[in-house]
C-alpha cells in the first residue's frame, strides 16, 4: 500500500500506545457503569498489546469483545479499521473508521485515519472533505494542507491544489521543492508566466545556483522566448565561467534552431571541459556514431570529438573504447586495436573491451598476439568460453595443436544454451585432431559438431575433404560435399572438394564439369584446383590438356609434391593416404 499505509500505521501505532489515555478522553466517554468501563480499559490494553506484538488475529478477537461491552467505543473502531486495512478487508476498514469518527467527531486522529483510508482506496472526494475539516480545526498543521493538495491533484483539480500550496507557503515560507512543484503545476495549466515567476523566485533566493537559471532558460526556450533564453545562458557563463554544462545547453539550443556550426562550437567547448561528466559525453558520442555512418561531414566531427575525449579523459577506459569503436567500424583495425588495448590497460575488468581485442586480432590474423591476449583475458574471465575459443584458434594457426585442444576441451564445457558455439568448438577440435593425424578423434569431433549444427557448410566441406584424402566413407563424403555446395554454391574450394570425391568414386565427367566451374570462379589461379583438374583430364584420356593444367598448377606454388613427377612422367600418380 506504500506511503499512505505507512502513515496509517504510524497513526495507529501512536494512538494504540496511548489507548489507556484515549478512552478516558472527553470524546470517548460513554455512559458505561464503572465496572464495565474498567473491564473495557483492561480489554483494550490487552488487545493493543497483541496488536503491537503482531498478533492481529488475536487482537481482532479482543477488540470485537470490546464492542460487546461498548458498541460506541470510538477507539475500538479506530483500532479495528487499521487491522482490517492491513488484512485488505477494505469495506470493514472503512466501516469501522467511519464509526470511530461518528462516535468521536472531534478527534483529529480518527479523521486523519479515515481520510488516509479514503485516499488509499481512491475515494478522493471523501478524503477532500475530511482534510478540509481538519484544516479548519488545525489551520497551522501543514501536513493536512499537503494531503489535501494531493487529493486535489489525484482528481485533476490543479488550480485548487495551487491555492493550497499558496497557503502552505504562508505557513512554512518558501522552499525549493514547493516552488518547483508549483512551477510544474502552472506549466500543466499552460500558465507559463506564472511558471516563470516561480522559477524567478528560486533565482532571487539562490542567485548563484546555476541549476535554477538552467530551468528558466529551458522554460524560455519551450515557450519560444529564444532571445531571453540566450540572455540566461550568458548570465550562467558570467556567474560560472568554468561551467561546461551551459555549453551543452547551448549546443542543444543551436542544434534545435538549425545553426550547426555554432552548435558544434559549443559542443567542442563542452567536450574540452573536464567538469562535464564523461557519461554525458558518451551519450552524445553514441548519437554521432549512428549519425556519422553515412555522413562524411558528421564523421569528421565525430573523430574530432573522439580525440578531444581521449585528451581530456585520458584516464578513462571509456574514452579509448569509444574511439576504438569508430575506428573499428571504419575498417581501421590496427588503430582500433591500439585504442582497445589502452582501454584494457586502464580497466582490465570489462568484457566488451577484451572481446573487441580478440576479435580484432583474429580479423588481423595476429595469432601471436591473439594467443597471448586470450591468456591475459582468461586471467580476468576464467569461465568465459569466448577466450578459450579464440585461444584454441590462435594455437591451431601457430601449430600448437596440443595447446589448442586443451583450450577447446576446457572451453566447450563452459558453453550453455548455445548450440552454434558448441558446434564451432567441436569444429576446431576436429581441425586440431586432424592436424595431429588423430583421425578417429577428428571424425568424432566433426560428428559432434554436426549434431549441434548439421548444416554447417565449413564442417561438411572439411570433413568430406579429409575423408577423401584417406579414401574412407566416400559415400558419406559425397553427401556432405553436396550439402556444403547447396549451402554455398559458388565457392571454388567447396566445388573442388565435391569434384575430388566424385573423382575418387570414378565419376570423372561430372568432376570435370565441376572443376571447370571452380576455375572460372577463382579470383586467381588455384594450384590445388588446377592439379585436380589435370588429374581428371588424365583419367578422361586428355593427356596433353592434363599436362597443361599440371604445369599451371606448378606455377602457382600451391600444388602437391607429386606435381613435378606427374609432368615428367606424363602420368597420374596416386597420392598416398594419410
N, C-alpha and C positions, 0 to 999 in steps of 0.2 A: 504493500500500500504506500510505501515511500515516505516522503517528508511529512505528510499530514498525519499518517498513522503514528509516526514518531512523536509529533506534537500531542496527539490524543493521549498516548500512553504516558507522556511526560505529565500531562494534566491529571490523568487518573492516578499516577503514582504519587504526585504531590498531595492530591486530595486524600488518597487512600491512607497515606501515612498519618493523616490528621483526622481520621474518621471519628475518633472518640470526641475530638473537639467539635467537629462539624455537626454532629447530631444534637449537640446541646445549643447550637446557634439558634437565634430567634426564628429564622425562616423555616427551620426543620422541626420546630417544636410541634408536638401533637397533643391530643387530649388523652394520652395513654395514662393508665394508672402508674404509680411509682414503680410497682413490681414489674409491670410489662416493660417500662422504659429501661429499667436496669437489665432485664433479660435481653432486650433489643441491643443495648450497648455491648453487652458481653458477646452476643452472637455476631454482631458487626465486626468486632475486633478479631474474633476467631476466623470469620470469613475473609477478612482483609489479610490476615496472616497467611492463609492458604494461597491467596492470590499473589502475594509478594513472593512466596516460595515457588510459584509457577504451577501450583495445583489448581488449575482453572475449573476443572470438573467438580472438584470438592467445594471450591469457593462458590460456584454457581448454586449448588445444592443448599449451602448455608445461607446465601443471600435470599434464595426463594423461601427459606424458613423465616427469614426476617420479615418478608412481606406477609406472611401468615400472622405475624404479630401486629404489623402496621402496614397496610396496603398503600398508605400515602407517604411512606418513608422516601423522601427525595434522594437521600444519599445512597440508599439501596438501589433504586432505579438507575442512578448515575453509574454505580459500580457495575451493575449488570450490563449496561449498554456497552461498556468497554470490553467485557468478556465476550459478548455476542459479536461485536465487531471483529475482535481478534479471531473468532471462530468462523468468520464470514457469514454469520447469520444476520444479514443487514436489516431485514424487516424488524426483528426483535430488538436490534441495537437502536434503531430509530424510535421504536415504541417506548422503550424504557428511558431513552434520553429525553424524549418529549414529556414523559411523565415527571422526570426529575425537574424540568423547567416549570411544568404545570403546578407542582406541589411546592416549589420554592422559586418563584419567578424573579426574585431579586438577587439570586446567587449568580455572580459573573462566571464562575467555573462551569456551572451547569449549562449556561447559554453558550459558552465557548465550546464546550464539548459537543453540544447539539449542532452548532454551526459547522464545526470541523467535520462531523459525520455527514452532514448535508453536502458539504463541499467535496468530501471524498467520494460521495456517491453521485456527484454531478448534479445535485439539486441546488444550483447556484442562486436561484431566485429566493429560495427559502433561507439560504445562508446569508444572502444580502440583507434580508430583513433583520436577522439577528445581529449582524455586525453593526448595522445602523443603530439598533437599540443599545448595543454595548458601547458604541462611540458616544451616544447621548449620555450614558451613565458614567463612562470613564473617558472623557474627551482628551485627556493627556496621554492615554495609552496608545502609542504609535503602532504597536503590533496589530491592534484592531483595524486601524486605517490601512495597513499593508494588506491584511486578509480581505478587507472589503474591496480594495483595488484589484486584488487577484480575482475575486468573484466577478467583478465587473468585466475584467479582461476575458475571462472564460466565456462570458456572454456576448463579447464583442462590443461592450459599451466603453469605447476608448475615451470619449470625452468625459464621461463620469469618472473613469479611473484617473484621468489627468487632474480633475478637481480634487480628488482625494490626495494625490501626490502633492498638490499645492498646499493642502492642509498639513501633510506630513512635514513639508519643508518649513512651515511656520513653527511646528513643534520642535523639530530636530535641527533646523538650519539646513543650508545647502550641503550636499555630499556629491562626490563624483558619480557614484553608482546611480543615485537618484536622478541627477541631471542627465546622464547618458540614457537612462531608461525613458525619461520624458522626451528626450530628443528623438528616440526611436519611435515613440508613440505619435509624436507630431508628424514624423515622416509618413507613418501609416495613414494618417488623416490627410496627407497631402498639404499640410500647412508648413511649407518649407521655411518661411520667415521666422516662425516660432521655433522650429528646429534649429535654425541658425542662431537664434537668440540664446538657446540653451547652451550650445557649444561656446558661444561668446562668453557666457557666464564662467564656464570652465577655464577659458583662457584668461579672463580677468582675475580668477582666483589663483591660477597657475601660469603666470606669464612666461615662464621659461620651459614649460612642458611641451616638447615638440609633438608628442602624440596627439594632443588636442588640436594643434594647428593642422596636423595632417587630416584629422576628422573634418575640420572646417573646409580645407581645400577640396577634399573628396566630395563634400556636400555641394560646394560651389560648382564643381565640375558636373556632378549629376544633375544639377538644376540649370546647367547651361551658362553659368556665370564664369566664362573662361578667364577673362581678364582678372577677376577677383581671385580666382584660384591661383593664377600666376603670382599675384601680389603676395598671397600667403606663402607660396613656395619661396619667394625671395626673402620673406621675413624669417623663414626657417633657416635659410642659408646664413643670414646675418646673425641670428641667435646662436647657431651651432655650425660654424663653417666646416667642421670635420665630419658632419653628419652625412653618411653615404646614402641613407635611405631616401632622402629627399631627391637624390638623383634617379633612384629607381622610380619614384613617383612621377618625376618629370619625363622619364623615358616612356612610361605608360601614357602620360598626357600627350606628348608629341606623337607617339605611335598611333594613338587613337585619332588624332587630328590630321594624320597623314604626312607629317613632317618627319620623314625617315632619317634625314641627315642629323637633325637636332636630337632625335630620339637616340640614334647611335652614339652621338657625342656624350649625352647624359649617361647612357649605359656604360660607356667606357670609363667615365668618372666613377660610377658606382663600382665597377669591377676593380678599379685601381685602389679603391678604399678598403682597407683591411677590416674595418669595423662592420662592413656588410657581411652577414653570415654566408659561409661557403654553400650551405644547403640552398639558400635563396638563389645564389648564382647558378648552382647546379640545375635547378628547376628551369631557369632561363636557357641554359645551355641545351637542355633536353628539347626545348622548343626549337632552338636553332638547328639541332641535329635533324629533326624532322623536316623543317622548312628549307634546309640547305641541300637536301639530297639532289634536287633537280634545278637548283638556282645558284649559279656560279657567284653572283654578287653576294648573296647571303652566306655562301660557303666561305668566301674570303673574310667576311665579317666574323664568322664563327671561329675561324682559325686565329684571327687577331685576338678575340676574347679568350680563346683557349690558352694562348700564350701568356696573356695577362694573368689568367687564373693560376698557372703554374709559377709565375714570378711572385705573385702576391701571397699565394698559399703554398709555398714551396715545401712545407712540412706536412701537407695533406695528401694522402694517397688518392683521394677523390679527384684532385686536380689532374694528376698524371693519367689516371684511369679514363677520365673523360676525354683528354687529348688523344689517348690511345684508341678510344672508340672511333673518333673522327678519322684518324689515320688508317685504321684497320678497314673501315667502311670504304675508304677511297683507294684501297689496294696498296697502301704504303706500309707493307707488312713489317719490314725491318725496323722502320722508325716506330711503328706501333709497338713492336716487341720491346724496344728500349723503354718506352713510356710505361708499359705494364710492369717491367722489371723494377723500375724506380718506384712504382706504386707498391709492389710487393716488399721492397726494402723498407718502406715506411710503415706498411701494415701487412704483416705476413699472414694474418688470420682471416683474410677474405677469400672465400672460394671462387667468386667470379673472376678475381684478378688472376689466380693461378690457372683457372680453366682457360682464360684467354691466352696466357703464356704458352700452355702446352698445345693449344690449337694452332697458334701462330707458328710455333717451332715445327709442328707436324707439316703445316702447309709449306713452310720454307725448306722442308727436308733437312733441318738442322738436327740430325738424330743424336749427335754427341750431346748437344745442349738439352735435347728433349729427355734423354736418359738421365742426365744429371738433375734437371729441374723437376722431373716427376718424382725422383727420390726425395728431393727437398720438400715437395708438396706433400708427400706421404708422411713426413715427419709431423706435419700440421694436421693432415686429414688421413689418419691411418686406416680408416674404414671406408673411404670413398672409392668406389670401383673405377671411376674415370682415370685416376692417376696410375693404377695398376695396368689398366688397358693400354694407355699410351706408353708406359714403361715397357710393356711387352712388345709393342710395335717398334719402339726405338731399338730394343735389343735384337729383334729379328733383322732389322736393317743393318745393324752393326755386326750381325752374325754371331751374337752372343745367345745362342739358342737355349742353352740351359737356363740362363737368367730370364729369358723371355718366358719360357714355360713356367718357371717358378712364379713370376708375377701374374701371369694369366690364370694359373690354377688358384692362387690366393684370391685374386680379384673377382673371379666368377662366383665365388661363394658369398660375395657381398652384394650381389645383384638381386633385387627383389621386384617382382611385378613389372619386369621389363624384358619381354621375350626378344626384342630386337637386339638389345645389348648382350643378352646371353648368347644369341646366335653369333654375334661378332666375336665374342670371347672365344667360342669354340672354333670359329673360322680361323682365327690367327693361331690357335693351338694346333690346328691341322697343318697350317703352313710351317710352324716351327718343327713339329714332329716329322713332316715330310723332308725338311732340310737335313734332319738328323738321320734320314732313311729309316725311321721307325714307322714303317708303313701301317702296321696294324693300329697303332695309336692315332696315326694321322687319319686313317679311314674312320675310326671310331669317333674322332672329334668332328670330322665333316658330317658324319651321320647325325651326330647330336646337334650340330648347327642347323641342319635341315629340319630337325624335329621342331625347333623353335621358329624357323622361317624356311619353309620348304621351297620358296620361290626366289631365294637369294641368287641372282644370276652369277655373281662372282664365285660363290662356293660351288655352284653347279659346274661352272666352266673349269675352275682349277681342279676340282675333284675328278672331273671327267678326263682332263688332260693328264693328270698324274696316273690314273688307271691305264690310260692308253700308253703311257711311257713304259709301264710294267706289263702291258698286254694282258691285263686282267679285267674281268667283268665288263667286256666290251659292249654287251647289250645294255647294261646299266649306264655305261659311259655315253653311249649313243643317246639314250633317253635324256640324260642330264644335259648333254651338249645341245640337243634340240630345244629343250626348255629354256636354256640360257639364251639361245638365239631368238626365241619367241619374246623373251623379256627385253633384250637389247638387240634388235635385228640388224643393225648396221655397224657392229663392232668388228673390225678386221681380225682382232685376236680371237674373239668368240667364234667367228666363222672358220678360222684356221683350225681351232680345236675340233669343231664338228667335222670338218673335212678330213682331218687326220684320223679320227675314229673311223669314219667311213672307209678311208684308205686301208686301214688295218683289217677291216672286215671285207675288203676286196671290192668295194663299190667305188671303182676308180672314176667312172664317168661323172657321177654326182659330185665326187670330191673335186674333180677338175672345175666343174661349174662354180662350185662354192669358192674355190681359191681364186678364180678369175675375179669374182666379186670382191673378195678380200683385198686383192692387189689394187683394184680400181678405187676402193675406199680408203686405202692407206695414204696418209699425208706425205709420206716419204717412203723410199724402198725399205722393205722389212725383210731382213735376211732369213729369218725362220720361215716366213710365209713363202718367200721365193724358193727356198730349198725344198720345202714340202711340195710346191708346185712342180718343181723339176722331178721329184720322186714320182709324183702322179703321172706326169707326162711320160716318164720312162716306162712305167707299167702299162701305159697305153701305146707302147711301141713308137713313141715320138721322141726318139733318142736325141736328135740334133736340137730340138726345141728344149729338151730337158737340160742338155749341157749349157745352152744359153742362159737358162734360168738359174742353174747352179753357179755359173760364173757371176751373174748379177748378185746372187746371194753372197758370194765370197767377197765382192767389192764392198759390201756394207760392213763387214767385220763382225756380223752377228750370227753367222751360220755355225753349224756344228763342226766338231773336229774332223768329221768324216768328209767334209766338202771337197778338200783337195784330192782325196782318193777317188771320189766319185767322178771328178773332172778328168783325172789322169787315166782312170780305168774305163771311163765312159760307161759306167755301170752303177746300178743302185746297190748300196751297201747297207745291210740290215744293222740298225743300231742295237747295241747290247741293252738288255733291260737292267733297271736299277736293282 
